[in-house]
Amino acid sequence: MDVRHQLDSWARRAGVAEADREALTLATYEAMANVVVHAYPDGHGELRVEAVCLPGQGRVQVTVTDRGSWRTGGSGGGQWGGRGIPLIRALAANVSIESGARGTKVRMDWPWASAQ
C-alpha cells in the first residue's frame, strides 16, 4: 500500500471529514514530491512523514521532513514547477515551513471533527 493510501486510511480511522482527508492526502503528496524534486541533488535521501491527532487543539497534523539541501529546478521544474507550496497552503488550514542547513520540515494542519 502506498503512502497516500495509508495516510487516507489513517485519517478515515481518525474521523477526519472526507473533504479534509482529500486535502490532507493531496497536500502531503505535494510536500513529498517537493522533497524528491528539491531536497536531494543526487536523487537519494531520507523522507519522513508523521501524522498525529491533536485532540486538545481540535486538529490533525501531518509533517513531512527531509535532511537535504533545498535546490531550485529539478525534474519537476519547467512548465509546472513552482506551484507546490501555494497548493499546499491552499489545501491546509495552517502551514509552516522551516528550512535550513539540516533540511526542511513542512507542517500542515486540518480541523479534526472527532475532537469536538
C-alpha positions as a Markdown table, in Angstrom:
| # | Residue | x | y | z |
|---|---|---|---|---|
| 1 | Met | 0.0 | 0.0 | 0.0 |
| 2 | Asp | 1.5 | 3.4 | -0.9 |
| 3 | Val | 1.8 | 6.3 | 1.4 |
| 4 | Arg | -1.2 | 8.2 | 0.1 |
| 5 | His | -3.5 | 5.2 | 0.7 |
| 6 | Gln | -2.0 | 4.6 | 4.2 |
| 7 | Leu | -2.5 | 8.3 | 5.1 |
| 8 | Asp | -6.1 | 8.3 | 3.8 |
| 9 | Ser | -6.8 | 5.1 | 5.7 |
| 10 | Trp | -5.3 | 6.6 | 8.9 |
| 11 | Ala | -7.3 | 9.8 | 8.5 |
| 12 | Arg | -10.5 | 7.9 | 7.9 |
| 13 | Arg | -10.0 | 5.8 | 11.1 |
| 14 | Ala | -9.2 | 9.0 | 13.0 |
| 15 | Gly | -12.5 | 10.5 | 11.9 |
| 16 | Val | -11.2 | 13.3 | 9.7 |
| 17 | Ala | -14.0 | 14.6 | 7.4 |
| 18 | Glu | -13.9 | 13.4 | 3.8 |
| 19 | Ala | -13.1 | 16.8 | 2.2 |
| 20 | Asp | -10.3 | 17.3 | 4.7 |
| 21 | Arg | -9.0 | 13.8 | 4.1 |
| 22 | Glu | -8.7 | 14.5 | 0.4 |
| 23 | Ala | -7.0 | 17.9 | 1.0 |
| 24 | Leu | -4.7 | 16.2 | 3.6 |
| 25 | Thr | -3.7 | 13.5 | 1.2 |
| 26 | Leu | -3.1 | 15.8 | -1.7 |
| 27 | Ala | -1.1 | 18.4 | 0.3 |
| 28 | Thr | 1.1 | 15.7 | 1.8 |
| 29 | Tyr | 1.7 | 14.1 | -1.6 |
| 30 | Glu | 2.7 | 17.5 | -2.9 |
| 31 | Ala | 5.1 | 18.1 | 0.1 |
| 32 | Met | 6.7 | 14.7 | -0.6 |
| 33 | Ala | 7.1 | 15.5 | -4.3 |
| 34 | Asn | 8.9 | 18.7 | -3.3 |
| 35 | Val | 11.4 | 16.6 | -1.4 |
| 36 | Val | 12.0 | 14.4 | -4.4 |
| 37 | Val | 12.5 | 17.4 | -6.7 |
| 38 | His | 14.3 | 19.9 | -4.4 |
| 39 | Ala | 16.0 | 18.3 | -1.4 |
| 40 | Tyr | 18.4 | 15.7 | -2.7 |
| 41 | Pro | 20.6 | 16.7 | -5.7 |
| 42 | Asp | 21.8 | 13.2 | -6.2 |
| 43 | Gly | 18.4 | 11.7 | -6.1 |
| 44 | His | 18.9 | 9.7 | -2.8 |
| 45 | Gly | 17.9 | 10.7 | 0.6 |
| 46 | Glu | 15.5 | 10.3 | 3.5 |
| 47 | Leu | 11.9 | 11.4 | 3.7 |
| 48 | Arg | 9.8 | 11.2 | 6.8 |
| 49 | Val | 6.0 | 11.6 | 7.1 |
| 50 | Glu | 4.4 | 11.9 | 10.5 |
| 51 | Ala | 0.7 | 12.2 | 11.1 |
| 52 | Val | -0.8 | 12.9 | 14.5 |
| 53 | Cys | -4.2 | 13.7 | 16.1 |
| 54 | Leu | -4.0 | 16.7 | 18.5 |
| 55 | Pro | -7.4 | 16.4 | 20.3 |
| 56 | Gly | -6.7 | 19.2 | 22.7 |
| 57 | Gln | -6.2 | 21.5 | 19.8 |
| 58 | Gly | -9.0 | 20.1 | 17.6 |
| 59 | Arg | -6.8 | 19.3 | 14.7 |
| 60 | Val | -4.7 | 16.7 | 12.9 |
| 61 | Gln | -1.2 | 17.5 | 11.8 |
| 62 | Val | 1.0 | 16.0 | 9.1 |
| 63 | Thr | 4.7 | 16.8 | 9.0 |
| 64 | Val | 7.0 | 16.0 | 6.0 |
| 65 | Thr | 10.7 | 16.2 | 6.8 |
| 66 | Asp | 13.8 | 15.8 | 4.8 |
| 67 | Arg | 17.5 | 16.2 | 5.6 |
| 68 | Gly | 18.5 | 17.6 | 2.2 |
| 69 | Ser | 19.5 | 21.0 | 0.9 |
| 70 | Trp | 16.9 | 23.0 | -1.0 |
| 71 | Arg | 17.7 | 23.5 | -4.6 |
| 72 | Thr | 15.6 | 25.2 | -7.3 |
| 73 | Gly | 14.7 | 23.4 | -10.5 |
| 74 | Gly | 15.0 | 19.7 | -10.7 |
| 75 | Ser | 12.9 | 17.3 | -12.7 |
| 76 | Gly | 9.6 | 18.9 | -11.5 |
| 77 | Gly | 10.6 | 22.4 | -12.7 |
| 78 | Gly | 9.8 | 23.8 | -16.0 |
| 79 | Gln | 6.3 | 24.5 | -17.1 |
| 80 | Trp | 4.6 | 23.1 | -14.0 |
| 81 | Gly | 7.2 | 24.0 | -11.4 |
| 82 | Gly | 6.7 | 26.4 | -8.5 |
| 83 | Arg | 3.1 | 25.6 | -7.7 |
| 84 | Gly | 3.6 | 23.1 | -4.9 |
| 85 | Ile | 3.9 | 25.4 | -1.9 |
| 86 | Pro | 0.9 | 27.6 | -3.0 |
| 87 | Leu | -1.1 | 24.4 | -3.5 |
| 88 | Ile | -0.2 | 23.1 | 0.0 |
| 89 | Arg | -1.1 | 26.5 | 1.5 |
| 90 | Ala | -4.5 | 26.4 | -0.3 |
| 91 | Leu | -5.3 | 22.9 | 0.9 |
| 92 | Ala | -4.3 | 23.1 | 4.6 |
| 93 | Ala | -5.8 | 25.2 | 7.3 |
| 94 | Asn | -2.3 | 26.1 | 8.6 |
| 95 | Val | 1.1 | 25.5 | 7.1 |
| 96 | Ser | 4.6 | 26.2 | 8.5 |
| 97 | Ile | 7.8 | 25.6 | 6.6 |
| 98 | Glu | 11.2 | 25.5 | 8.3 |
| 99 | Ser | 14.2 | 25.2 | 6.1 |
| 100 | Gly | 17.9 | 25.3 | 7.0 |
| 101 | Ala | 21.2 | 23.5 | 6.7 |
| 102 | Arg | 19.8 | 20.4 | 8.3 |
| 103 | Gly | 16.8 | 20.0 | 6.0 |
| 104 | Thr | 13.2 | 21.2 | 5.6 |
| 105 | Lys | 10.1 | 20.5 | 7.7 |
| 106 | Val | 6.7 | 21.2 | 6.3 |
| 107 | Arg | 4.0 | 21.1 | 8.9 |
| 108 | Met | 0.3 | 21.1 | 7.8 |
| 109 | Asp | -2.9 | 21.2 | 10.0 |
| 110 | Trp | -6.5 | 20.4 | 9.4 |
| 111 | Pro | -9.6 | 20.6 | 11.6 |
| 112 | Trp | -10.4 | 17.4 | 13.4 |
| 113 | Ala | -14.2 | 16.9 | 13.8 |
| 114 | Ser | -13.8 | 13.9 | 16.2 |
| 115 | Ala | -12.1 | 16.2 | 18.7 |
| 116 | Gln | -15.4 | 18.1 | 19.4 |
